[in-house]
Amino acid sequence: MAVADRYALHGTGKVEMSLMTPRPARAASGVLSLDAGVRIAIEAPITPEFRVEEIAITDGRLHASWGDRIYRVLMIWPTLPASGELKYTLTTI
């Protein structure tokens, strides 16, 4: 599956996008791998930086759906052109 996101900003600048997942994630060279057997390749004008944050679930209602923890994957572009396209291609591994 592929998702294309065309964007138009007011100017060049920093862009951050996040993905929440109940599975641990690893990132390298514009590719995100989830322990669920999913690979997400990201095509963009500039390769993003990744930061993976592990978040403990303390709310009982969320725990029932998400489990003990959730992972927030931040995709960070320090600067992107004012307009362009980001493409995410998901494959099973």
N, C-alpha and C positions, 0 to 999 in steps of 0.2 A: 504494500500500500504506500502511496506517496501523497504528501500534502504540500501544496505550494502556497506560500504566504507572500503576496505582493504588498509592499509597504511604501508609504510616502511620509517622510518626516518633515518637520519645519526647517531642518538643517541637519548637518552631520552631527553625530554625537554618540554617546554611550547608550547601548540597548541591552536590557536584561530580560530573559524569558525564563520561566520556571516550569518544571515538570514534577508532579508528585507521583510517587510509586511506592507500593508496599514491599518491593524487592530491592535488594542492594544493587547499586549501579557503579560501573567503572567507565571512565572516559579517556580517550586518547585520539589525537589527530582528527578531530571532527567527527568521531564515531562514539556513540554511547551504547554500552552493552548492559543489559539488565539480566539479573540472575534468572529471570523467568524465561530465558531463551529467546530474547528479542534483541535485535540490533537496530539502532537508529543512526543512519548516516545523514549528516547535515551538510548541505551544499549552500554556501553563502559567499558573498564577495570577500569576506575575511573569515578565517577559521576561528570559531569561538573558543574562549577559555571556559573551562568547566569547574564547578565547585559542587561537591556532593555533601549534603548535610543530613545527618541522621537525627531524627526527632522522636523522642519517646512519647508514646500515647498515654496520657493520664486520664482522659475523659472516657468514662465507661461506655458512652454511646458510640464514640468513634472506635474504641477498642473492639467492639463487637464486629465492626466492618473491616477495620484495617489491621487489627492485631496489635502487637506490642510496640511497633515502631513504624515510622514512615520515612521515606527518603525524599528530600527536595533536591532536585538537580537544577542548578542555575547555569544557564548558558549565557555567557557574557561577551559582548562585542564592545571593546573599548571605544571604537568608532566605526560607524557604518556610513556608507554614502546616503545622501538624502532620500534616495528612492532605489528600489531594487526588489529582489526576490530571495526568500529563504525557502529551501526545499528540504523536507524531512522524508526519508525513505525508510520504512519499517520492513524488516525481514526476520524470519525465524532462523535460529541457529541451532 
